[in-house]
Amino acid sequence: MTKRYFCVHGHFYQPPRENPWTETVERQPSARPEHDWNRRIARECYIPNTQARILNGHGRIVDLVNNYEHMSFNYGPTLMAWFQKAYPHDYPFLKEADRRSSARLGGHGNALAQAYNHMILPLCVPRDMDTQIRWGLADFRHRFSRKPEAMWIPETAVNEAVLKALVDHGMKYALLAPGQALRVRPIGAPQWTDVSAGGLDPRRVYRWSVPGTHNRRNLALFFYDGGLSHSVAFEKVMVNAKAWAGRISEAFSASSAEPQLVSICTDGESYGHHEHFGDMGLAHLLTRELPALGVEVVNYGHYLAKHPPQWEVELKPGSDGRGTSWSCAHGVARWTDACGCGAEGRQLLWRRPMREALDWLRDHLAVVYEREGGRIFHDPWQARDGYIDVILDRSEASVARFMTERLKVPDEPEVRQKALRLLEMQRNAMLMYTSCGWFFSDISGIEAVQNLQYAARAVELAREAAGVELEGGLTARLKLAPSNYPVHRDGEGVYRNLAAAGRVPQDSVAAHHAVSTIFAEPPQGWPLGHFQATSSDVVRHRASGTRLSVGRVTLRDGVTTSSFSRVFLSAALPDYTIAACVRPADVPQAEYDALVQRVLQIDGASLDLAELGGGLFPGKRYALQDLLSDEQERVLACIIERRRQLAEDMPLLNLGECLSLAEQHARIGLDLPPGLRGQAEAALESWLMRRAREFMQRPEAPLSDIGEVVARGKSAGLAAPSAAAEEAWESCFVWVMDGVDHEFSALWLKRLTSLARMAAETGLTRWRYRAQNRLFAILRRLPAQGDEKVGLVGEIDEAARLLEVSADV
């Protein structure tokens, strides 16, 4: 019987979402309950696929599968950088999966590289295409400690130039959609078979040769099965892995004597985000169902090493030779024209003017970069190619090493800052072409706005580095890009009202710091994104409910290494109005001392910040709404926490009174008055959070009353437990699981079971996923008859029962 192979490729990618001025992802309300879409998708997909669950008939975990170890995958470099910072404990699973798959499959790891920030490569100028590939390869080597065999092509958008570039950079193969093939033939055969309208056999691997090289320079091309891949995205096949495996098995030809590879290629987010619990279906498919049918799960590199191409292929050239893609029926027009793809009933006439505006900006930025960079770099464009080393490691040693290699002038502070501004200008000039900016239906979409923010940042850096003003030319061209929404009017309106509104000028950074000092002294090095603050002479004063803070601060830009200093004055009034003023630090010491004395003399009866400043702060007065959303939330959390601490002076009395009143309303069938409901739920939340803190101090204290109190609240119509209470108790579970992991003993297992019983009675759920996975991993790590388990059988069984984990691992 012909050997049957299967491979699934997951393209894991999100567009970069960082604010270009702070390099942090801001809160996105549409992603609730998570902070932003990156975190939401990580919780639903990226993390679950590191430990996908296999359950028995009783719903207990019997295995955890790192799906990345069994599938071909790529992560976008910008997403990977974010994931490493946001989830440092989950990130290593990706590298470990590549290492293990490489060991199992003859040195061929599952991970693929990706062109850096998902630009549509056929639409790039050659220089940008080359840098995108170089940066993607460098990022891969940095993360996986090996050279990649292949690179994911954004949107599989290819033409001859793209494939030639991949060959030039040593890639062995690429993945494409079946509809991108033009004609095929056995290698050496004289006749071609036209497959432009269909008929390509995706079970073969094909050779593509660089024209004019007499087949001496080539690339292997794999084409995924279009029908099976479509079923993953739209037919919910992952809910039944056995049936899904049957469909895959039917895709093999029973009459063929050739080795066959059936492969599926989809967005990786299909496995958990688009289809909840898709990670579990995938784990069953790859480790249980397909092997049971005699199908060997491999990756493309392993298959290619065993079965080199016996056929060759030519690809469709696309309109004007610009190529084809997997997500546009018109080649690559989705990223240049009103082709109709992604219209959703709206006009797409904005696409071409937006690209032309950014092309104009790119070309002018290139002139600035060549002129200014040529004065300080040995080779400006080689310096840009090498800048990925700094992007991956912004430590002082890394930056110094880069400057030593690339500068032709001494590495003075001003030179370094100019060099970094120029390089950041170029980085943003590529980020502004991220493909998602054109993918959807309007220029005011968050993806297009993100691209325009990168353009705005590039414009600003050109101004700072070279004194060149390009914003007027950019907005004049964006004005030609009509929005579907009258409120935005056109691209210029979107740029000014949405994109440029995200700017965080130096005074704003200082104002953020000023507000942070009102409630407590921030630690030295307080960060707002990449900015590091060092404050001095800070004086805080409280009077009649008013809080004031005055001081000096020096802020260092962690990207360009430039620094700036400010004097600040900030206040929180009794009604929780927040205000801050900043000014350059050139204030004579005598005037600063006088300001401090005025602050110390405030009695809180009335406050005019401008008058208090004595004319030192003529500029903008910053309010809470002027801060970034995360900082707004942090400030409000400080206020609420202080109120909570005050309320906890008599927490039991407050909670008892509230519960009693709520129960009386419920008994006689009256709705809770909004005021009482809010007070009762706040009191219950405060009490639950206090009990969580007490548990960390006295973990042996009884917890049985917690479930009883929460049950009373729920029966009276209160919403409990709150998100804040969930988070507090989740921290308790993390602490206990750390104890179980580091000291596997009856003491820690009993703490875990006590906590799990309370959580079940209380309705806490957020803790379960990670605690279950950790307990299973701990039990699996222990020898079946090891000393660690002697005398602990009862405790292990009880913990496994409560957490729904099989103890027999």
Helices and strands as residue ranges (DSSP letters): E 4-12, G 29-31, H 37-41, I 42-46, G 48-50, E 52-55, E 61-65, G 67-69, E 72-75, H 77-86, H 92-104, E 111-114, G 121-123, H 126-144, E 151-152, G 154-156, H 160-168, E 173-176, G 178-180, E 181-186, E 193-194, E 205-209, E 218-223, H 226-234, G 237-239, H 241-250, E 260-267, G 268-270, H 278-284, I 285-289, H 290-292, E 296-297, H 300-306, E 311-315, G 319-321, G 333-335, H 351-374, H 380-386, H 388-392, H 396-406, H 413-431, H 436-439, H 446-466, H 471-478, H 491-494, I 495-499, G 500-502, H 506-516, E 526-528, E 531-543, E 546-556, E 563-572, E 578-584, H 589-600, H 609-613, E 622-623, G 624-626, H 629-647, H 651-667, H 674-697, H 704-715, H 723-742, H 746-762, H 768-781, G 787-789, H 793-803
